[in-house]
């Protein structure tokens, strides 16, 4: 999916203030900043604000993609399961005359808050500039293409697109992922062998093409 934007859990965690709130759930990343501003002052925002920058998948039923429910042992009634407290758009657990029933779709059903996809697996990657001998180690998503990784690397080298990207001397297909380019993720093997993955990070070498392409 070329147009899909992937995020690492760390990137989501950076958006953890009341003026910039992201959360992830069921594999996707959501920007709830506008929702928080729209309902500013509502006490039902508290659980969302407390979970800013975190994954809240445990709030949801992965099959229905709705809030988890449970049977109240005292009443035998099905209720929403909200371990962090009742939050915005979750109805009260008892009849309530002042509960608005015309609020529209609940926020968790709205696609307009979607920011991208949460990576199912991240990995560390060394990028070595053979022209300057500079080296950076960055965290990338296994699902994203080399072009997306290039975008991540631009903060270190604005002319990154002016280089040929190679691994073990072989030019890489920038439209493919690391795995599809024959650069396997060996984290599991290192874990099984009790090896320190920090010491054996795969490397990509950049070779200058003698132009000044800049994003």
N, C-alpha and C positions, 0 to 999 in steps of 0.2 A: 504494500500500500504506500505509494510514493508520496502522497499528500498527508499522510498521517504523521503527527508530531508526537514523539515519544519523550517521556520525562522520567528521570530517575527519582526514587523516593527522596533523595537528598534535595533535589531541585524543588519538589513539592514542599518540603519542610521549611524552606526559606520564606514561604508566604504564610507567615504565622502571626500577623498583627490584625487589629480590628479594621485597619484601612486596606488590608491586602490579605484576604483569606482564601486559601486554596485547601481542598481536601481531595482525597482519592477514595473511590469505592468501586468494587466489582470490576477492577481493571482499568478504570478511566479516571481522568483528572478533571476536577471541576473548580472553576473560579466563582466563588460565592460572594465576592466583594460587593457587587451591585445589589444582591439579595439582602445583605446585611444593612446596607445603606437605606434600602427601600423600607425596611422594617425596623429602623433604628429605635432603640428604646424598648423594644418588645422583650419581655423576660424570657420568652421561648427561644431567643437567640443564644442564650447562655451555653447550652451544650455544644452548639456549632462553634462558637468563639473559643471554647475550651479545647476543641479538637482541631483548631486551625493548623494546617501544615501536616496533618496526620491522616492515616488511613482509617476509614470508618466502615469498612466492608462488613464488620461484625454486626452492624445495625440492620443489615439487609438480608433478605432471603435470596440466594443466588438464582433460584429457579423463577420466582415471580418478579424479582427485582423491586419488590415492595418491602416495607418495613417488616421485620420479623414479628411474629405474633406468638402468644402463649395463652394457655387456659388458666384463668385465675382460680386457684385452688379453693377460694372461699365462695365465689359466686358461680363458678363453672362457665363464665363468659369468656369469649375470645377477646384478648386485648393486645394492643401493640406492646412489644417488648422494647423498652427504652432504658437500658441500664445506666445511661448517663443523664437521665431525666428527660421528661417530655420536651420535644422541640417543635419548632415552627411547622405548621400544617398537620401535626399529629393531633387528632381529636382527643378530647378529654375521656378518661376511662369511665365516666358516668354521665347520665343525661345532664345537659347544661343549656339553658335558654339563651345565654349570651355567646354561644359558639357560632361564628359565621359559617354558613354552609355554602356560600357563594364565592369562596376564595379562589376557585378555578383549580387547575392542576397543581398538585404538590410540587415543591421545588425539585425533588429527586426524580420527577418524571419529565422535567424540562431539559431539552437538549441545548438550549441557549447558554447554559452554564458550562457546557463541555469545553475544556481547554485542549485536551489531547488524550493520549493513552499512557497508562502507567506501565513502565517496562516490567516484564515478567522476570527478567534477569539482566543485571548490569555486569560489566567487566572493566578492568583497568587496561589501558592501552598506552604504550610509550610511543611518542611521535618524535622522530629525530630529524632535525634539519641538517642535511649534510653540507649545506653551504656555510652555515654559521656555527655548526656543532652544538647548537642549542637543543635541549631535550625537555619535553614536558610529558608528564604522566597524567592522563585524564580519565574520568569515569564516563563510559559510553553505554548505550543500550544495545543489547545484542540484536534487536529487531531492526535497527536503523541502518540506512545505507552509508557508504563511505562519504557521499555528498553531505549527509546530515552530520557526520562526524567532522567533516571539514568545517561546517558552520560552527561547531563547538570550538574548533581550534583557531578560528579567526581572531579571537581575543589575544592570542599569542603572536599571530603572524597574519596581518591584514592581506598579504599577498599569497596566501596559502594555495589559491587556485593557479598560481604561476608555477607550481611544482608538479612533477610526476610522482605519484605515490606508489611505492613499491614495498613488497615483502619478500625477503630472501631473493632479491634481485628480479622479481617478477612484477610487472606493472599490474596495478589493481583496477578492477572495474568499479568505477565510482558509483554506479547505480545499484550495486549489489552490497549485501551485508558482509561483515567480516567472515562469518561462517561460509557463505557462498563463495567467497574469495579464497577459501582454503586456509583460513586462519582460525583454527578451532578454539573454543573456550575450554581451557584445561583445568579450570578451578576444581571440578569434582575429582579429577585424577590426582591433583596436588593434595586435596583433602584426604583421599584414600591412602596416599603414600606419605602423609604427614609432612609434606614439603611446604615451605613458606612461599605462597604465591607472589608475595611482594618482590621476591628475588628472581622470579622467572616470568616477568610480564612480557607478553608478545610485543614486538616493535615493528613500526612502519617507518621506512626511511623516505624522506622527501628530497627529490633532486630538482634543482632549479632549471626552469625552461627558458630563461633569458627574456622574460617579458614582465610587465608590471600589472597583471590583472589584479583588481582590487574590488572587494565587495563594499 
